[in-house]
Amino acid sequence: MKWEGTFMETVTDIQKLLKRFGTVIYTGDRQGDLELMQDEIRELKEIGAIDSETYLKAALILQRRLQSGKG
């Protein structure tokens, strides 16, 4: 299954994307969760499961959240 051209604006959208691939991340530590999500989307990109545009959107959302400290 390859995922292309998804509409993403929030971390919740990224969680929904990851769930489509059988990945649920919840550790109780929001910053840790965001970092794990970064790792997962990177792996999905590397194996070709998501396209570059989807990866870049998700990576940008996660990076902004991590930098803002809002989690």
C-alpha positions in Angstrom: 0.0 0.0 0.0 1.5 3.3 -1.0 0.0 6.5 0.4 0.0 9.6 -1.8 -1.3 13.1 -1.6 -2.9 13.1 1.8 -4.4 16.2 3.4 -2.5 17.0 6.6 -2.6 20.0 8.9 -2.4 18.6 12.4 -0.6 16.0 14.5 -3.9 14.1 14.7 -3.8 13.8 10.9 -0.4 12.3 11.1 -1.6 9.9 13.8 -4.4 8.8 11.4 -1.9 8.3 8.6 0.3 6.1 10.9 -2.7 4.2 12.0 -3.4 3.2 8.4 0.0 1.4 8.5 -0.8 -0.3 11.8 1.2 2.1 14.0 -0.2 3.7 17.1 2.1 5.8 19.2 1.2 6.8 22.8 3.8 6.8 25.5 2.3 9.4 27.8 5.1 11.8 26.9 3.9 14.1 24.2 7.4 15.2 23.1 8.5 11.6 23.0 5.5 10.7 20.9 6.3 13.4 18.4 9.9 12.2 18.1 8.7 8.6 17.5 6.2 9.8 14.9 9.1 11.5 13.1 11.0 8.2 13.1 8.0 6.3 11.8 7.2 8.7 8.9 10.9 8.7 8.0 10.8 4.9 7.8 7.6 4.9 5.7 9.3 7.3 3.3 12.5 5.2 3.1 10.5 2.0 2.2 8.4 3.9 -0.3 5.1 3.6 1.6 4.5 7.3 1.5 5.4 9.8 -1.2 7.8 12.7 -0.7 5.1 15.3 -0.5 3.3 13.5 2.3 6.6 13.0 4.2 7.6 16.6 3.9 4.2 17.8 5.1 4.2 15.5 8.1 7.9 16.3 9.0 7.2 20.0 8.9 4.1 19.7 11.2 6.1 17.6 13.7 9.1 19.8 13.6 7.0 22.9 14.2 5.3 21.2 17.2 8.6 20.1 18.7 10.1 23.6 18.3 7.0 25.3 19.8 7.2 23.0 22.8 3.4 22.6 22.6 3.5 18.9 21.9 
